[in-house]
Amino acid sequence: DLYALSAIKFEPISMERYTLWRYKDLLLENPKLGVVLNASNEVAMEKFLNQEIAFGGFIQIISQALELYAKKSFKLSSLDEVLALDKEVRERFGSVARV
């Protein structure tokens, strides 16, 4: 029951604790980077499950992908272009060395 709760206090997000939060504005301004975020996250998850990276390696892979593709100009006006970008990110970051 929400009425039974005392006041709920929301604190600012800690950039030290949630380091990927710094990409929020970049993603909001550039929604096409969502494809990059998703593909790099899935690569990181697979590497983690295969014990190729430590849990902290997620941040490194995703950060590198977002920073690289934020500098590139690309258009995503068709499903084929979305799938091509997804494949490119997966191939590029799937071969990242042990993190």
C-alpha positions in Angstrom: 0.0 0.0 0.0 1.7 3.2 -1.2 -0.1 5.3 1.4 1.4 3.3 4.2 4.9 4.3 3.1 6.7 7.2 4.6 8.0 9.9 2.3 10.0 8.6 -0.6 13.2 10.5 -1.3 14.9 10.3 -4.6 18.7 10.9 -4.6 20.8 12.1 -7.6 22.3 9.3 -9.6 25.9 8.6 -8.6 28.1 8.8 -11.7 30.8 6.9 -9.9 28.5 4.0 -9.2 26.5 4.0 -12.4 29.2 5.0 -14.9 27.1 4.3 -18.0 24.6 7.0 -17.0 26.9 9.6 -18.5 25.7 8.4 -21.9 22.1 9.2 -21.2 22.1 12.6 -22.9 24.1 11.2 -25.9 21.5 8.4 -26.3 18.6 10.8 -26.0 20.1 13.2 -28.6 21.1 10.3 -30.9 18.5 7.5 -30.6 20.1 5.6 -33.4 22.9 4.7 -30.9 20.3 2.5 -29.2 21.3 -0.1 -31.8 24.9 0.2 -30.8 24.0 0.1 -27.1 21.9 -3.1 -27.5 24.4 -4.9 -29.7 27.4 -4.1 -27.5 25.5 -5.0 -24.4 24.6 -8.4 -25.9 28.2 -9.0 -26.9 29.3 -8.2 -23.4 26.7 -10.5 -21.9 27.8 -13.4 -24.1 31.4 -12.8 -23.2 30.6 -12.6 -19.5 28.5 -15.8 -19.6 31.4 -17.5 -21.5 33.8 -16.2 -18.7 35.8 -14.2 -21.3 35.3 -10.9 -19.3 34.7 -9.9 -15.7 31.4 -8.2 -14.8 33.1 -4.8 -15.0 34.0 -5.5 -18.7 30.4 -4.7 -19.6 31.1 -1.0 -19.0 34.3 -1.1 -21.0 32.8 -2.7 -24.1 29.6 -0.6 -24.1 31.6 2.7 -23.5 34.0 1.9 -26.3 31.2 1.1 -28.7 29.1 4.2 -27.8 32.2 6.5 -28.0 33.3 5.1 -31.4 29.9 5.2 -33.0 28.9 8.6 -31.6 31.7 10.0 -33.8 30.5 8.2 -37.0 27.8 9.4 -39.3 25.3 6.7 -40.2 21.7 6.6 -41.3 19.1 4.0 -40.2 16.2 4.4 -42.6 15.5 0.8 -43.2 15.5 -2.5 -41.4 18.5 -3.7 -43.5 20.5 -0.7 -42.3 19.6 -1.4 -38.7 20.6 -5.1 -39.1 23.8 -4.1 -40.8 24.8 -1.8 -38.0 23.9 -4.4 -35.4 26.1 -7.0 -37.2 29.0 -4.5 -37.6 29.0 -3.7 -33.8 28.7 -7.4 -32.9 31.6 -8.3 -35.2 33.8 -5.4 -34.1 33.3 -5.9 -30.3 32.9 -9.7 -30.4 36.6 -9.9 -31.0 37.6 -7.6 -28.1 40.4 -9.0 -26.0 39.8 -10.3 -22.5 38.7 -7.4 -20.3 
